[in-house]
Protein backbone atom coordinates (compact mmCIF):
# COMPACT_ATOMS: atom_id res chain seq x y z
CA UNK A 1 0.00 0.00 0.00
CA UNK A 2 1.30 3.47 -0.89
CA UNK A 3 1.29 6.06 1.82
CA UNK A 4 0.25 9.63 1.04
CA UNK A 5 3.54 11.11 2.31
CA UNK A 6 5.55 9.49 -0.51
CA UNK A 7 6.89 11.75 -3.25
CA UNK A 8 5.25 11.67 -6.66
CA UNK A 9 7.08 10.04 -9.53
CA UNK A 10 7.26 11.74 -12.94
CA UNK A 11 5.80 10.84 -16.32
CA UNK A 12 7.57 12.32 -19.37
CA UNK A 13 5.59 12.64 -22.63
CA UNK A 14 6.78 13.51 -26.13
CA UNK A 15 4.72 13.66 -29.36
CA UNK A 16 5.55 13.50 -33.06
CA UNK A 17 4.19 12.12 -36.33
CA UNK A 18 5.54 9.78 -38.99
CA UNK A 19 4.31 8.59 -42.36
CA UNK A 20 1.94 5.70 -41.71
CA UNK A 21 3.89 3.54 -44.19
CA UNK A 22 6.99 3.93 -41.95
CA UNK A 23 5.28 2.74 -38.78
CA UNK A 24 6.88 -0.71 -38.51
CA UNK A 25 10.38 0.52 -39.39
CA UNK A 26 10.07 3.47 -37.02
CA UNK A 27 8.88 1.22 -34.18
CA UNK A 28 12.08 -0.86 -34.52
CA UNK A 29 14.24 2.27 -34.82
CA UNK A 30 12.64 3.90 -31.78
CA UNK A 31 13.02 0.73 -29.72
CA UNK A 32 16.74 0.63 -30.64
CA UNK A 33 17.37 4.30 -29.78
CA UNK A 34 15.20 6.34 -27.42
CA UNK A 35 13.32 3.58 -25.65
CA UNK A 36 16.49 1.59 -25.06
CA UNK A 37 18.20 4.68 -23.62
CA UNK A 38 15.19 5.54 -21.45
CA UNK A 39 15.15 2.06 -19.96
CA UNK A 40 18.94 1.95 -19.46
CA UNK A 41 18.96 5.19 -17.45
CA UNK A 42 19.07 4.73 -13.70
CA UNK A 43 15.80 5.91 -12.18
CA UNK A 44 13.66 4.97 -15.20
CA UNK A 45 10.62 2.92 -14.21
CA UNK A 46 9.48 2.04 -17.75
CA UNK A 47 8.89 3.42 -21.24
CA UNK A 48 6.20 2.89 -23.87
CA UNK A 49 5.19 4.13 -27.30
CA UNK A 50 1.63 4.81 -28.42
CA UNK A 51 0.63 4.97 -32.10
CA UNK A 52 -2.53 6.47 -33.59
CA UNK A 53 -3.34 6.47 -37.31
CA UNK A 54 -4.57 9.96 -38.22
CA UNK A 55 -6.16 8.78 -41.48
CA UNK A 56 -4.28 11.23 -43.68
CA UNK A 57 -1.10 9.24 -44.26
CA UNK A 58 0.35 10.23 -40.90
CA UNK A 59 0.57 8.29 -37.66
CA UNK A 60 0.87 10.11 -34.36
CA UNK A 61 3.58 8.78 -32.06
CA UNK A 62 3.62 9.45 -28.32
CA UNK A 63 6.40 8.25 -26.07
CA UNK A 64 5.67 7.96 -22.38
CA UNK A 65 8.29 7.22 -19.78
CA UNK A 66 8.05 6.89 -16.02
CA UNK A 67 10.79 8.21 -13.73
CA UNK A 68 11.66 8.27 -10.05
CA UNK A 69 12.12 12.07 -10.16
CA UNK A 70 12.87 15.01 -12.44
CA UNK A 71 16.47 14.91 -11.22
CA UNK A 72 17.11 11.42 -12.60
CA UNK A 73 15.70 12.46 -16.01
CA UNK A 74 18.88 14.55 -16.41
CA UNK A 75 20.76 11.25 -16.80
CA UNK A 76 18.88 10.76 -20.05
CA UNK A 77 18.01 14.27 -21.27
CA UNK A 78 20.82 16.45 -19.94
CA UNK A 79 20.45 19.61 -17.87
CA UNK A 80 17.44 21.01 -19.75
CA UNK A 81 14.94 18.22 -19.26
CA UNK A 82 12.23 20.20 -21.06
CA UNK A 83 14.03 19.81 -24.41
CA UNK A 84 13.24 16.72 -26.49
CA UNK A 85 16.09 14.33 -27.29
CA UNK A 86 16.58 13.43 -30.96
CA UNK A 87 18.68 10.84 -32.79
CA UNK A 88 20.53 10.94 -36.14
CA UNK A 89 17.88 9.12 -38.20
CA UNK A 90 14.90 11.04 -36.78
CA UNK A 91 14.80 13.35 -39.82
CA UNK A 92 14.26 10.28 -42.00
CA UNK A 93 11.06 9.35 -40.17
CA UNK A 94 9.52 12.34 -38.44
CA UNK A 95 7.19 14.58 -40.45
CA UNK A 96 6.41 16.63 -37.35
CA UNK A 97 7.81 16.70 -33.84
CA UNK A 98 7.45 18.50 -30.57
CA UNK A 99 10.71 20.17 -29.59
CA UNK A 100 9.72 20.14 -25.95
CA UNK A 101 8.40 17.42 -23.69
CA UNK A 102 5.78 17.59 -20.96
CA UNK A 103 6.33 16.29 -17.44
CA UNK A 104 3.51 15.21 -15.14
CA UNK A 105 3.57 14.33 -11.46
CA UNK A 106 2.14 10.89 -10.82
CA UNK A 107 0.82 10.97 -7.30
CA UNK A 108 1.10 7.90 -5.10
CA UNK A 109 -1.81 5.57 -5.63
CA UNK A 110 -2.74 7.16 -8.89
SETI-649202 format. One record per residue (C-alpha): residue number from 1; x, y negated, z negated. Coordinates in nm, 4 decimals. Layout:
BEGIN
ATOM   n        u        v        w
ATOM NUM        X        Y        Z
...
# end
This chain:
BEGIN
ATOM   n        u        v        w
ATOM   1   0.0000   0.0000   0.0000
ATOM   2   0.1297  -0.3466   0.0891
ATOM   3   0.1289  -0.6058  -0.1823
ATOM   4   0.0253  -0.9628  -0.1039
ATOM   5   0.3535  -1.1111  -0.2314
ATOM   6   0.5547  -0.9485   0.0506
ATOM   7   0.6886  -1.1746   0.3247
ATOM   8   0.5248  -1.1672   0.6663
ATOM   9   0.7076  -1.0044   0.9531
ATOM  10   0.7258  -1.1744   1.2937
ATOM  11   0.5805  -1.0840   1.6321
ATOM  12   0.7574  -1.2325   1.9368
ATOM  13   0.5585  -1.2645   2.2626
ATOM  14   0.6776  -1.3506   2.6134
ATOM  15   0.4724  -1.3658   2.9364
ATOM  16   0.5552  -1.3502   3.3060
ATOM  17   0.4188  -1.2124   3.6330
ATOM  18   0.5544  -0.9780   3.8988
ATOM  19   0.4311  -0.8594   4.2362
ATOM  20   0.1943  -0.5695   4.1712
ATOM  21   0.3893  -0.3544   4.4191
ATOM  22   0.6993  -0.3930   4.1953
ATOM  23   0.5278  -0.2744   3.8782
ATOM  24   0.6880   0.0709   3.8508
ATOM  25   1.0378  -0.0521   3.9390
ATOM  26   1.0066  -0.3470   3.7015
ATOM  27   0.8883  -0.1221   3.4184
ATOM  28   1.2078   0.0860   3.4524
ATOM  29   1.4239  -0.2271   3.4821
ATOM  30   1.2642  -0.3901   3.1777
ATOM  31   1.3021  -0.0727   2.9716
ATOM  32   1.6736  -0.0632   3.0640
ATOM  33   1.7369  -0.4303   2.9782
ATOM  34   1.5196  -0.6343   2.7425
ATOM  35   1.3316  -0.3582   2.5654
ATOM  36   1.6495  -0.1586   2.5062
ATOM  37   1.8197  -0.4680   2.3616
ATOM  38   1.5194  -0.5545   2.1452
ATOM  39   1.5153  -0.2058   1.9955
ATOM  40   1.8938  -0.1950   1.9456
ATOM  41   1.8958  -0.5189   1.7452
ATOM  42   1.9072  -0.4734   1.3702
ATOM  43   1.5805  -0.5910   1.2184
ATOM  44   1.3657  -0.4974   1.5197
ATOM  45   1.0618  -0.2918   1.4211
ATOM  46   0.9479  -0.2039   1.7753
ATOM  47   0.8885  -0.3415   2.1236
ATOM  48   0.6196  -0.2889   2.3865
ATOM  49   0.5192  -0.4135   2.7302
ATOM  50   0.1633  -0.4813   2.8416
ATOM  51   0.0635  -0.4967   3.2104
ATOM  52  -0.2528  -0.6470   3.3587
ATOM  53  -0.3339  -0.6468   3.7309
ATOM  54  -0.4572  -0.9955   3.8221
ATOM  55  -0.6164  -0.8777   4.1476
ATOM  56  -0.4277  -1.1232   4.3676
ATOM  57  -0.1103  -0.9245   4.4260
ATOM  58   0.0349  -1.0231   4.0898
ATOM  59   0.0567  -0.8293   3.7665
ATOM  60   0.0867  -1.0111   3.4365
ATOM  61   0.3577  -0.8783   3.2056
ATOM  62   0.3623  -0.9450   2.8325
ATOM  63   0.6403  -0.8255   2.6066
ATOM  64   0.5671  -0.7956   2.2380
ATOM  65   0.8291  -0.7222   1.9779
ATOM  66   0.8049  -0.6891   1.6022
ATOM  67   1.0786  -0.8214   1.3728
ATOM  68   1.1658  -0.8268   1.0046
ATOM  69   1.2122  -1.2074   1.0156
ATOM  70   1.2872  -1.5009   1.2441
ATOM  71   1.6468  -1.4915   1.1221
ATOM  72   1.7108  -1.1424   1.2601
ATOM  73   1.5704  -1.2459   1.6005
ATOM  74   1.8877  -1.4549   1.6412
ATOM  75   2.0765  -1.1253   1.6796
ATOM  76   1.8875  -1.0762   2.0051
ATOM  77   1.8010  -1.4270   2.1269
ATOM  78   2.0818  -1.6455   1.9938
ATOM  79   2.0451  -1.9606   1.7869
ATOM  80   1.7443  -2.1012   1.9754
ATOM  81   1.4941  -1.8217   1.9263
ATOM  82   1.2228  -2.0197   2.1059
ATOM  83   1.4031  -1.9806   2.4415
ATOM  84   1.3243  -1.6720   2.6491
ATOM  85   1.6088  -1.4334   2.7288
ATOM  86   1.6585  -1.3428   3.0956
ATOM  87   1.8682  -1.0837   3.2786
ATOM  88   2.0531  -1.0943   3.6137
ATOM  89   1.7879  -0.9119   3.8199
ATOM  90   1.4901  -1.1041   3.6781
ATOM  91   1.4801  -1.3346   3.9821
ATOM  92   1.4258  -1.0282   4.2002
ATOM  93   1.1058  -0.9350   4.0167
ATOM  94   0.9516  -1.2344   3.8437
ATOM  95   0.7193  -1.4584   4.0452
ATOM  96   0.6410  -1.6628   3.7350
ATOM  97   0.7810  -1.6705   3.3837
ATOM  98   0.7450  -1.8497   3.0565
ATOM  99   1.0709  -2.0167   2.9593
ATOM 100   0.9725  -2.0141   2.5952
ATOM 101   0.8396  -1.7418   2.3692
ATOM 102   0.5785  -1.7588   2.0957
ATOM 103   0.6328  -1.6289   1.7438
ATOM 104   0.3509  -1.5209   1.5143
ATOM 105   0.3570  -1.4332   1.1462
ATOM 106   0.2141  -1.0886   1.0825
ATOM 107   0.0819  -1.0975   0.7301
ATOM 108   0.1100  -0.7905   0.5098
ATOM 109  -0.1809  -0.5569   0.5625
ATOM 110  -0.2744  -0.7165   0.8887
# end
